[in-house]
């Protein structure tokens, strides 16, 4: 009994202290859970069938059947003349026919595109399976056979050409199909033509993150530093014909992106909160 009394006194003292602290606690009470629930607006439903992987709101730019969504940058002959490859439902660069660009224009997009460098290796460095994907016809995501192929880091596959090397080299062997999944956010310009926010690019190469919300320094330049020049909010997507390298592309689609303003912060007192007496 003598040992039990001190222990009981300690419990009573602790309970009294907690009660006193709770009584004098000036912190606001913990809000009810429903006060931080957002019910509207409801996000749109987008189906993504396993069979095709193409989201229901995607714009299909190339499915292997025709080049109707594209035009050549050759001013003398704007008809697209790249070669269709029915067996792989692909299109292949045709020498001396210019780049291809979409007839439609885009701003912020999610892009899926598959590409293949030639199986036969003839050159090295930048001469090996070279092409490029130009967002807004200005900002290049490099396409290159970078499998055991030494070149400058900001010119290899999945680089933002002459600006940012990729975070990793995820390249497959020549002749194997490769995938880019990218999110491009167009730059915004002020009324005076200066840059408000830069273009940004996130890229997965064969499922590997290689560019993470990278802020571009301007339009792609082969020589000299990149700069921003005010342009339209929507411009075509283009594919490069680099010296006739026989790079192939297939399964190209985009989703146009729009970003609603962030939801308002609930009108609640700021933490820290008092302990929930029910817990």
URPEPE-V166931 format. One record per run of one state. SS is the DSSP state (helix for helix, strand for strand, loop for the rest). FROM is the first residue (numbers start at 0). TO is the last residue. If there is no record, write none. Layout:
ss=(SS | SS)
from=(FROM | FROM)
to=(TO | TO)
This chain:
ss=(loop | helix | loop | strand | loop | helix | loop | strand | loop | strand | loop | strand | loop | strand | loop | strand | helix | loop | strand | loop | strand | loop | strand | loop | strand | loop | helix | loop | strand | loop | strand | loop | helix | loop | strand | loop | strand | loop | strand | loop | strand | loop | strand | loop | strand | loop | strand | loop | strand | loop | strand | loop | strand | loop | strand | loop)
from=(0 | 1 | 24 | 27 | 28 | 32 | 36 | 47 | 48 | 54 | 55 | 58 | 62 | 69 | 72 | 82 | 85 | 88 | 89 | 92 | 99 | 102 | 105 | 106 | 108 | 116 | 124 | 127 | 130 | 135 | 138 | 143 | 152 | 155 | 159 | 160 | 163 | 164 | 177 | 185 | 187 | 189 | 194 | 197 | 199 | 205 | 207 | 215 | 234 | 235 | 237 | 239 | 247 | 256 | 272 | 273)
to=(0 | 23 | 26 | 27 | 31 | 35 | 46 | 47 | 53 | 54 | 57 | 61 | 68 | 71 | 81 | 84 | 87 | 88 | 91 | 98 | 101 | 104 | 105 | 107 | 115 | 123 | 126 | 129 | 134 | 137 | 142 | 151 | 154 | 158 | 159 | 162 | 163 | 176 | 184 | 186 | 188 | 193 | 196 | 198 | 204 | 206 | 214 | 233 | 234 | 236 | 238 | 246 | 255 | 271 | 272 | 278)
